[in-house]
Amino acid sequence: MNPTPEKINDSLSDFNSENAPQQQKLHKKKSSTQLPQPGTTQGSCAFDSAMITLVPITDAAHVVHGSSGCAASIWGSYSSLSSNSMLYKIRFTSDIDENDIIFGGAKKLYKGILELERRYKPAAVFVYSTCITALIGDDIEGVCKNATEKTGIPTIPVHCPGFIGNQNLGNRVAGEALLEHVIGTAEPDTSTSYDINLIGEHNIAGAIWNVLPLLEKLGIRVLAKITGDAIYKEVCYAHCAKLNVLLSSKALINMAKSMEKKYGIPYIEESVYGIEQINQCLRNIAVKLGNPDLQSRTEKLIVEETAAIDEKLSLYITRLQCKRIILSIGSFKSWLIIFAAQKLGMEVIAILTKNNSEEDKIRVKSLLGQDGIILEQNSPEEILQIINENQADMLIADKRHQDTSLMPRIPFLDINQERNHPYAGYIGILEVARELYAAFYNPVWEQVYQPAPWEGDGGDEGDRGDGGDGGEITSSSPSSSQEEEI
């Protein structure tokens, strides 16, 4: 997919479904899928997001046709895990310099691909354009075609210079590259009536491994994972699946729609983050596959898994219920914490929705209730004001806001793409509960709530005191020193 204005607009226009209410269409035109405007801050660029989507194809080599700085932008902080090859973790770049900008870098890229394929024998090679190489007009399409003919190894161009748009568009460009060059190029050895594709899950911290055993218990085969812990060959025969299950990433809905139109594969949009959400996901998969026996076995599995996780969560519910938290994190993680908080009896009093669409904001507001606070900007001053005015017990944000939580002396939890805990499925909710519990009852808070040695006995005014070593937990307000046992 060449990033021409017409194709970019086509990708974005499909976001507004013809069946959606007109009011929702008007809202969505203001969403984060819009093209960037000069002089504005857009966050993650299209190049980053295209790589986030495709790098989890583990036995492929991923070549950045640009400066070495672009090659370093994603691998180091993205914790997508693999159960097979580790080739995807190696950084490859054409390392464009000033001389290449003047005379062109296509020949240098071609020689580099041939050497890479000779030394590493990858299943495929993905070549990513960047702002520099797109501006100087390097023909990566032609380079990839010539490399494929020379070596026989599929070499796929991904036209994703950062300036074409924001992260949602980058995800879609990556999906278009798979549709155009990969999907439909091979056939599986066997086929079953229960073959499905999982689309939009990148196996961060091994999250997909919490879901696959559930499907295996039901006799459902995941034909292709697009793209968490995927191998190139399985993506090639993804067109043979009976159902596409779109998880978490709405930016790849264009891929699901295109596969439905081209291959007749229906799709459903589901989530595996939250107990009710994973229950509904399993039910909907069983219904779509259309087997009454499968539906019966699915209901039995849901009852067993729900009972088991409820028993494990009972202790955490006792210790965490009624706690008040503020969220300043993005993407699916907001939904994850909201669902977990509801299950644990906690209250989300404020949430950041800077990168969410209008539809998502409406959904968040319905979950938080009338008293819920929607933050458009995550400035430390605004967060600190909400903490003080609403007596928040915890701030959940990225590490940039750690100092913001230290000023009012409340626990802080950092949840971002660098996380090391899988949050999907039933086990994922238990992981969230453990992290929340560990943050609230970290022994350090027993020291933090004590007055400084130079303050004397009168220095405890304003101490919150709602943490400790796991024994009694007490809280006090600035206007009262009476301790209340929970």
TAPE-V813068 format. One record per residue. N is the residue number from 1. SS is DSSP state (alpha for helix, beta for strand, coil for the rest). OMEGA is omega in whole degrees, -180 to 180 (* if undefined). Layout:
n->N ss->SS omega->OMEGA
n->N ss->SS omega->OMEGA
This chain:
n->1 ss->coil omega->176
n->2 ss->coil omega->-174
n->3 ss->coil omega->176
n->4 ss->coil omega->180
n->5 ss->alpha omega->-178
n->6 ss->alpha omega->-178
n->7 ss->alpha omega->177
n->8 ss->alpha omega->180
n->9 ss->alpha omega->177
n->10 ss->alpha omega->179
n->11 ss->alpha omega->-178
n->12 ss->alpha omega->-177
n->13 ss->alpha omega->180
n->14 ss->coil omega->177
n->15 ss->coil omega->179
n->16 ss->coil omega->-178
n->17 ss->coil omega->180
n->18 ss->coil omega->-179
n->19 ss->coil omega->-179
n->20 ss->coil omega->176
n->21 ss->coil omega->-177
n->22 ss->alpha omega->-180
n->23 ss->alpha omega->178
n->24 ss->alpha omega->178
n->25 ss->alpha omega->-180
n->26 ss->alpha omega->178
n->27 ss->alpha omega->-173
n->28 ss->alpha omega->177
n->29 ss->coil omega->178
n->30 ss->coil omega->-174
n->31 ss->coil omega->-176
n->32 ss->coil omega->177
n->33 ss->coil omega->-180
n->34 ss->coil omega->176
n->35 ss->coil omega->-179
n->36 ss->coil omega->176
n->37 ss->coil omega->-180
n->38 ss->coil omega->177
n->39 ss->coil omega->-180
n->40 ss->coil omega->178
n->41 ss->coil omega->-174
n->42 ss->coil omega->-177
n->43 ss->coil omega->-178
n->44 ss->coil omega->-176
n->45 ss->beta omega->-178
n->46 ss->alpha omega->180
n->47 ss->alpha omega->179
n->48 ss->alpha omega->-174
n->49 ss->alpha omega->176
n->50 ss->alpha omega->178
n->51 ss->alpha omega->177
n->52 ss->alpha omega->-179
n->53 ss->alpha omega->-171
n->54 ss->alpha omega->-178
n->55 ss->coil omega->178
n->56 ss->coil omega->170
n->57 ss->beta omega->-158
n->58 ss->coil omega->-176
n->59 ss->coil omega->176
n->60 ss->beta omega->173
n->61 ss->beta omega->-176
n->62 ss->beta omega->-173
n->63 ss->beta omega->177
n->64 ss->beta omega->177
n->65 ss->beta omega->-177
n->66 ss->coil omega->-180
n->67 ss->coil omega->180
n->68 ss->alpha omega->179
n->69 ss->alpha omega->177
n->70 ss->alpha omega->-179
n->71 ss->alpha omega->-177
n->72 ss->coil omega->-169
n->73 ss->coil omega->-171
n->74 ss->coil omega->-171
n->75 ss->alpha omega->-171
n->76 ss->alpha omega->-173
n->77 ss->alpha omega->-175
n->78 ss->coil omega->-169
n->79 ss->coil omega->173
n->80 ss->beta omega->-173
n->81 ss->coil omega->-178
n->82 ss->coil omega->174
n->83 ss->coil omega->-178
n->84 ss->coil omega->-176
n->85 ss->coil omega->175
n->86 ss->coil omega->-178
n->87 ss->alpha omega->-177
n->88 ss->alpha omega->-180
n->89 ss->alpha omega->-179
n->90 ss->coil omega->-179
n->91 ss->coil omega->175
n->92 ss->beta omega->178
n->93 ss->beta omega->175
n->94 ss->coil omega->175
n->95 ss->coil omega->180
n->96 ss->coil omega->177
n->97 ss->coil omega->-176
n->98 ss->alpha omega->-180
n->99 ss->alpha omega->180
n->100 ss->alpha omega->178
n->101 ss->alpha omega->-179
n->102 ss->alpha omega->-172
n->103 ss->alpha omega->-179
n->104 ss->coil omega->-177
n->105 ss->coil omega->-176
n->106 ss->alpha omega->-180
n->107 ss->alpha omega->179
n->108 ss->alpha omega->178
n->109 ss->alpha omega->-178
n->110 ss->alpha omega->179
n->111 ss->alpha omega->179
n->112 ss->alpha omega->179
n->113 ss->alpha omega->179
n->114 ss->alpha omega->179
n->115 ss->alpha omega->178
n->116 ss->alpha omega->-178
n->117 ss->alpha omega->178
n->118 ss->alpha omega->-174
n->119 ss->alpha omega->-170
n->120 ss->alpha omega->-179
n->121 ss->coil omega->180
n->122 ss->coil omega->175
n->123 ss->coil omega->178
n->124 ss->beta omega->177
n->125 ss->beta omega->174
n->126 ss->beta omega->-179
n->127 ss->beta omega->-174
n->128 ss->beta omega->172
n->129 ss->beta omega->177
n->130 ss->coil omega->-177
n->131 ss->alpha omega->-176
n->132 ss->alpha omega->-174
n->133 ss->alpha omega->175
n->134 ss->alpha omega->-179
n->135 ss->alpha omega->-180
n->136 ss->alpha omega->172
n->137 ss->coil omega->177
n->138 ss->coil omega->-177
n->139 ss->coil omega->-180
n->140 ss->alpha omega->177
n->141 ss->alpha omega->180
n->142 ss->alpha omega->178
n->143 ss->alpha omega->-179
n->144 ss->alpha omega->178
n->145 ss->alpha omega->-180
n->146 ss->alpha omega->180
n->147 ss->alpha omega->178
n->148 ss->alpha omega->179
n->149 ss->alpha omega->-177
n->150 ss->alpha omega->-172
n->151 ss->alpha omega->-176
n->152 ss->coil omega->178
n->153 ss->coil omega->-180
n->154 ss->beta omega->179
n->155 ss->beta omega->-167
n->156 ss->beta omega->176
n->157 ss->beta omega->176
n->158 ss->beta omega->-176
n->159 ss->coil omega->-173
n->160 ss->coil omega->176
n->161 ss->coil omega->-173
n->162 ss->alpha omega->-174
n->163 ss->alpha omega->-177
n->164 ss->alpha omega->-179
n->165 ss->coil omega->-176
n->166 ss->beta omega->-170
n->167 ss->alpha omega->180
n->168 ss->alpha omega->179
n->169 ss->alpha omega->177
n->170 ss->alpha omega->176
n->171 ss->alpha omega->-178
n->172 ss->alpha omega->177
n->173 ss->alpha omega->177
n->174 ss->alpha omega->177
n->175 ss->alpha omega->178
n->176 ss->alpha omega->179
n->177 ss->alpha omega->178
n->178 ss->alpha omega->-179
n->179 ss->alpha omega->-175
n->180 ss->alpha omega->-170
n->181 ss->alpha omega->-170
n->182 ss->coil omega->-174
n->183 ss->coil omega->180
n->184 ss->coil omega->-177
n->185 ss->coil omega->179
n->186 ss->coil omega->180
n->187 ss->coil omega->178
n->188 ss->coil omega->179
n->189 ss->coil omega->179
n->190 ss->coil omega->179
n->191 ss->coil omega->178
n->192 ss->coil omega->179
n->193 ss->coil omega->-176
n->194 ss->coil omega->178
n->195 ss->beta omega->178
n->196 ss->beta omega->171
n->197 ss->beta omega->172
n->198 ss->beta omega->-175
n->199 ss->beta omega->173
n->200 ss->coil omega->177
n->201 ss->coil omega->-173
n->202 ss->coil omega->176
n->203 ss->coil omega->176
n->204 ss->beta omega->-178
n->205 ss->coil omega->179
n->206 ss->coil omega->-176
n->207 ss->coil omega->-177
n->208 ss->coil omega->180
n->209 ss->alpha omega->173
n->210 ss->alpha omega->-175
n->211 ss->alpha omega->-176
n->212 ss->alpha omega->178
n->213 ss->alpha omega->178
n->214 ss->alpha omega->179
n->215 ss->alpha omega->179
n->216 ss->alpha omega->178
n->217 ss->alpha omega->-179
n->218 ss->coil omega->-179
n->219 ss->coil omega->179
n->220 ss->coil omega->-179
n->221 ss->beta omega->174
n->222 ss->beta omega->-177
n->223 ss->beta omega->-179
n->224 ss->beta omega->173
n->225 ss->beta omega->-177
n->226 ss->beta omega->12
n->227 ss->coil omega->-174
n->228 ss->coil omega->-180
n->229 ss->coil omega->-179
n->230 ss->beta omega->166
n->231 ss->coil omega->-172
n->232 ss->alpha omega->-174
n->233 ss->alpha omega->-177
n->234 ss->alpha omega->175
n->235 ss->alpha omega->-180
n->236 ss->alpha omega->-178
n->237 ss->coil omega->177
n->238 ss->alpha omega->-179
n->239 ss->alpha omega->-179
n->240 ss->alpha omega->-179
n->241 ss->coil omega->178
n->242 ss->coil omega->-177
n->243 ss->beta omega->171
n->244 ss->beta omega->178
n->245 ss->beta omega->-177
n->246 ss->beta omega->-176
n->247 ss->beta omega->167
n->248 ss->coil omega->-169
n->249 ss->coil omega->177
n->250 ss->alpha omega->180
n->251 ss->alpha omega->180
n->252 ss->alpha omega->180
n->253 ss->alpha omega->176
n->254 ss->alpha omega->178
n->255 ss->alpha omega->-180
n->256 ss->alpha omega->179
n->257 ss->alpha omega->179
n->258 ss->alpha omega->179
n->259 ss->alpha omega->176
n->260 ss->alpha omega->-179
n->261 ss->alpha omega->-174
n->262 ss->alpha omega->-174
n->263 ss->alpha omega->180
n->264 ss->coil omega->-179
n->265 ss->coil omega->177
n->266 ss->beta omega->179
n->267 ss->beta omega->174
n->268 ss->beta omega->178
n->269 ss->beta omega->-175
n->270 ss->beta omega->174
n->271 ss->coil omega->176
n->272 ss->coil omega->-180
n->273 ss->coil omega->-175
n->274 ss->coil omega->-176
n->275 ss->alpha omega->179
n->276 ss->alpha omega->-177
n->277 ss->alpha omega->179
n->278 ss->alpha omega->175
n->279 ss->alpha omega->-179
n->280 ss->alpha omega->178
n->281 ss->alpha omega->-180
n->282 ss->alpha omega->179
n->283 ss->alpha omega->-176
n->284 ss->alpha omega->176
n->285 ss->alpha omega->-180
n->286 ss->alpha omega->180
n->287 ss->alpha omega->-178
n->288 ss->alpha omega->179
n->289 ss->alpha omega->167
n->290 ss->coil omega->178
n->291 ss->coil omega->-179
n->292 ss->alpha omega->179
n->293 ss->alpha omega->177
n->294 ss->alpha omega->179
n->295 ss->alpha omega->178
n->296 ss->alpha omega->179
n->297 ss->alpha omega->178
n->298 ss->alpha omega->179
n->299 ss->alpha omega->179
n->300 ss->alpha omega->179
n->301 ss->alpha omega->180
n->302 ss->alpha omega->179
n->303 ss->alpha omega->-179
n->304 ss->alpha omega->-177
n->305 ss->alpha omega->-180
n->306 ss->alpha omega->179
n->307 ss->alpha omega->-179
n->308 ss->alpha omega->-178
n->309 ss->alpha omega->178
n->310 ss->alpha omega->179
n->311 ss->alpha omega->-180
n->312 ss->alpha omega->-177
n->313 ss->alpha omega->-173
n->314 ss->alpha omega->179
n->315 ss->alpha omega->-179
n->316 ss->alpha omega->179
n->317 ss->alpha omega->180
n->318 ss->alpha omega->-175
n->319 ss->alpha omega->-174
n->320 ss->alpha omega->-176
n->321 ss->coil omega->-180
n->322 ss->coil omega->175
n->323 ss->coil omega->-176
n->324 ss->beta omega->-174
n->325 ss->beta omega->175
n->326 ss->beta omega->-180
n->327 ss->beta omega->173
n->328 ss->beta omega->-180
n->329 ss->coil omega->-173
n->330 ss->coil omega->173
n->331 ss->coil omega->-173
n->332 ss->alpha omega->-175
n->333 ss->alpha omega->176
n->334 ss->alpha omega->179
n->335 ss->alpha omega->-179
n->336 ss->alpha omega->-178
n->337 ss->alpha omega->178
n->338 ss->alpha omega->-180
n->339 ss->alpha omega->180
n->340 ss->alpha omega->-180
n->341 ss->alpha omega->178
n->342 ss->alpha omega->180
n->343 ss->alpha omega->-177
n->344 ss->alpha omega->179
n->345 ss->coil omega->179
n->346 ss->coil omega->-178
n->347 ss->beta omega->174
n->348 ss->beta omega->-175
n->349 ss->beta omega->180
n->350 ss->beta omega->-179
n->351 ss->beta omega->176
n->352 ss->beta omega->180
n->353 ss->coil omega->-173
n->354 ss->coil omega->-175
n->355 ss->coil omega->-179
n->356 ss->coil omega->176
n->357 ss->coil omega->179
n->358 ss->alpha omega->178
n->359 ss->alpha omega->179
n->360 ss->alpha omega->180
n->361 ss->alpha omega->177
n->362 ss->alpha omega->179
n->363 ss->alpha omega->178
n->364 ss->alpha omega->-179
n->365 ss->alpha omega->179
n->366 ss->alpha omega->179
n->367 ss->alpha omega->-178
n->368 ss->alpha omega->-178
n->369 ss->coil omega->-176
n->370 ss->coil omega->-178
n->371 ss->coil omega->-179
n->372 ss->coil omega->-177
n->373 ss->beta omega->178
n->374 ss->beta omega->179
n->375 ss->beta omega->176
n->376 ss->coil omega->179
n->377 ss->coil omega->-177
n->378 ss->coil omega->179
n->379 ss->coil omega->180
n->380 ss->alpha omega->-179
n->381 ss->alpha omega->-179
n->382 ss->alpha omega->179
n->383 ss->alpha omega->-180
n->384 ss->alpha omega->178
n->385 ss->alpha omega->180
n->386 ss->alpha omega->178
n->387 ss->alpha omega->-177
n->388 ss->alpha omega->-177
n->389 ss->alpha omega->-175
n->390 ss->alpha omega->179
n->391 ss->coil omega->179
n->392 ss->coil omega->-179
n->393 ss->coil omega->-178
n->394 ss->beta omega->172
n->395 ss->beta omega->176
n->396 ss->beta omega->-175
n->397 ss->beta omega->173
n->398 ss->coil omega->-169
n->399 ss->alpha omega->177
n->400 ss->alpha omega->-175
n->401 ss->alpha omega->180
n->402 ss->alpha omega->178
n->403 ss->alpha omega->179
n->404 ss->alpha omega->180
n->405 ss->alpha omega->-178
n->406 ss->alpha omega->-180
n->407 ss->alpha omega->175
n->408 ss->coil omega->178
n->409 ss->coil omega->174
n->410 ss->coil omega->180
n->411 ss->beta omega->-179
n->412 ss->beta omega->178
n->413 ss->beta omega->-180
n->414 ss->beta omega->177
n->415 ss->coil omega->-180
n->416 ss->coil omega->-176
n->417 ss->coil omega->178
n->418 ss->coil omega->-174
n->419 ss->coil omega->-178
n->420 ss->coil omega->-179
n->421 ss->coil omega->178
n->422 ss->coil omega->-174
n->423 ss->coil omega->-176
n->424 ss->coil omega->174
n->425 ss->alpha omega->-179
n->426 ss->alpha omega->-180
n->427 ss->alpha omega->-179
n->428 ss->alpha omega->178
n->429 ss->alpha omega->177
n->430 ss->alpha omega->177
n->431 ss->alpha omega->178
n->432 ss->alpha omega->-180
n->433 ss->alpha omega->179
n->434 ss->alpha omega->-180
n->435 ss->alpha omega->178
n->436 ss->alpha omega->180
n->437 ss->alpha omega->-179
n->438 ss->alpha omega->180
n->439 ss->alpha omega->-179
n->440 ss->alpha omega->-172
n->441 ss->coil omega->172
n->442 ss->coil omega->-178
n->443 ss->coil omega->-178
n->444 ss->alpha omega->-176
n->445 ss->alpha omega->175
n->446 ss->alpha omega->177
n->447 ss->alpha omega->-178
n->448 ss->alpha omega->-176
n->449 ss->coil omega->178
n->450 ss->coil omega->177
n->451 ss->coil omega->176
n->452 ss->coil omega->-177
n->453 ss->alpha omega->-178
n->454 ss->alpha omega->-179
n->455 ss->alpha omega->179
n->456 ss->alpha omega->-177
n->457 ss->alpha omega->-175
n->458 ss->alpha omega->-174
n->459 ss->alpha omega->-177
n->460 ss->alpha omega->179
n->461 ss->coil omega->179
n->462 ss->coil omega->179
n->463 ss->coil omega->-177
n->464 ss->coil omega->172
n->465 ss->coil omega->180
n->466 ss->coil omega->172
n->467 ss->coil omega->-180
n->468 ss->coil omega->-175
n->469 ss->coil omega->179
n->470 ss->coil omega->177
n->471 ss->coil omega->178
n->472 ss->coil omega->178
n->473 ss->coil omega->-179
n->474 ss->beta omega->177
n->475 ss->beta omega->177
n->476 ss->coil omega->180
n->477 ss->coil omega->-180
n->478 ss->coil omega->-176
n->479 ss->coil omega->-177
n->480 ss->coil omega->179
n->481 ss->coil omega->-179
n->482 ss->coil omega->-179
n->483 ss->coil omega->-179
n->484 ss->beta omega->-179
n->485 ss->beta omega->179
n->486 ss->coil omega->*
